[in-house]
Amino acid sequence: MSIANIKSFITVFGFFVGLFYGTIVGSSPDELVAYTILITLGFYSFGNLFLAIYIKNIDLKVEQKFPKNTLEKELDKIVDSLQKTEKEFMPNHFNYDAIIDAQLEKIEESQK
């Protein structure tokens, strides 16, 4: 779960806790709104504090490397297999450009 999602979850949870608490304790709509806003802000502040401590104490391994060359080779293999499959199912690929151009000309003529 990403950090933005955690902060959003804590804030929304605080909103519903504030709404529930304001409904039970508050006797007027003003108190309901006040309790909801105060408790939501409290949960928001707690979420920011929690995430700041989490980010500060997270242990990042700089030694991890992205296997770029391996992934590029795998992607090249996938592209080659897709091109072979495309040639197998569409042997007259060069004719499609002429067909598309003819259809575009028909569309332009019909719009005049």
C-alpha positions as CSV (number, residue, x, y, z in Angstrom):
1,M,0.0,0.0,0.0
2,S,1.5,3.4,-1.0
3,I,2.0,6.2,1.5
4,A,-0.7,8.4,-0.1
5,N,-3.2,5.5,0.3
6,I,-2.3,5.0,3.9
7,K,-2.8,8.7,4.6
8,S,-6.1,8.8,2.8
9,F,-7.3,5.7,4.6
10,I,-6.4,7.2,8.1
11,T,-8.1,10.5,7.2
12,V,-11.3,8.9,5.9
13,F,-11.4,6.6,8.9
14,G,-11.0,9.6,11.2
15,F,-13.9,11.3,9.3
16,F,-16.2,8.4,10.0
17,V,-15.1,8.1,13.6
18,G,-15.8,11.8,14.0
19,L,-19.1,11.5,12.3
20,F,-20.1,8.6,14.5
21,Y,-18.9,10.3,17.7
22,G,-20.6,13.6,16.7
23,T,-23.9,11.8,16.1
24,I,-23.8,10.1,19.5
25,V,-22.5,12.9,21.6
26,G,-23.6,16.1,19.8
27,S,-27.1,17.5,20.4
28,S,-27.1,20.0,17.6
29,P,-25.9,20.1,14.0
30,D,-23.2,22.6,14.9
31,E,-21.7,20.2,17.4
32,L,-21.9,17.3,14.9
33,V,-19.9,19.3,12.4
34,A,-17.4,20.5,15.0
35,Y,-16.7,17.1,16.4
36,T,-16.4,15.6,12.9
37,I,-13.9,18.3,11.8
38,L,-11.9,18.2,15.0
39,I,-11.6,14.4,15.0
40,T,-10.8,14.2,11.3
41,L,-8.0,16.8,11.7
42,G,-6.7,14.8,14.7
43,F,-6.6,11.6,12.6
44,Y,-5.0,13.5,9.7
45,S,-2.3,14.9,12.0
46,F,-1.7,11.5,13.6
47,G,-1.5,9.9,10.1
48,N,1.1,12.5,9.0
49,L,3.1,12.0,12.2
50,F,3.0,8.2,11.8
51,L,4.0,8.4,8.1
52,A,6.9,10.8,8.8
53,I,8.3,8.4,11.4
54,Y,7.8,5.5,9.1
55,I,9.6,7.2,6.2
56,K,12.4,8.3,8.5
57,N,13.0,4.8,9.8
58,I,12.5,2.8,6.6
59,D,15.6,0.9,5.6
60,L,16.3,1.4,1.9
61,K,18.8,-0.9,0.3
62,V,20.7,1.1,-2.2
63,E,22.5,-2.1,-3.5
64,Q,19.4,-3.3,-5.2
65,K,19.7,-2.9,-9.0
66,F,17.1,-2.9,-11.7
67,P,17.7,-5.8,-14.1
68,K,17.4,-3.6,-17.2
69,N,19.3,-5.8,-19.6
70,T,17.5,-8.9,-18.7
71,L,14.1,-7.2,-19.0
72,E,15.0,-5.7,-22.4
73,K,16.0,-9.1,-23.7
74,E,12.7,-10.6,-22.5
75,L,10.7,-7.8,-24.0
76,D,12.6,-8.1,-27.3
77,K,11.7,-11.9,-27.4
78,I,8.0,-11.0,-26.7
79,V,8.0,-8.4,-29.5
80,D,9.5,-10.9,-31.9
81,S,7.0,-13.5,-31.1
82,L,4.1,-11.0,-31.5
83,Q,5.5,-9.9,-34.9
84,K,5.7,-13.6,-36.0
85,T,2.1,-14.1,-34.8
86,E,1.0,-10.9,-36.6
87,K,2.6,-12.0,-39.9
88,E,0.9,-15.4,-39.5
89,F,-2.5,-14.0,-39.1
90,M,-2.1,-10.9,-41.4
91,P,0.0,-12.0,-44.4
92,N,-1.1,-9.1,-46.6
93,H,-0.2,-6.4,-44.1
94,F,1.1,-4.0,-46.8
95,N,-2.4,-3.9,-48.4
96,Y,-4.0,-2.6,-45.3
97,D,-2.5,0.9,-45.8
98,A,-4.1,1.1,-49.2
99,I,-7.4,0.0,-47.8
100,I,-7.3,2.6,-45.0
101,D,-6.3,5.3,-47.5
102,A,-9.3,4.4,-49.7
103,Q,-11.7,4.4,-46.7
104,L,-10.4,7.8,-45.6
105,E,-10.9,9.2,-49.1
106,K,-14.5,7.9,-49.1
107,I,-15.1,9.6,-45.7
108,E,-13.6,12.9,-46.9
109,E,-15.8,12.8,-50.1
110,S,-18.9,12.0,-48.1
111,Q,-18.3,15.0,-45.8
112,K,-18.1,17.5,-48.7
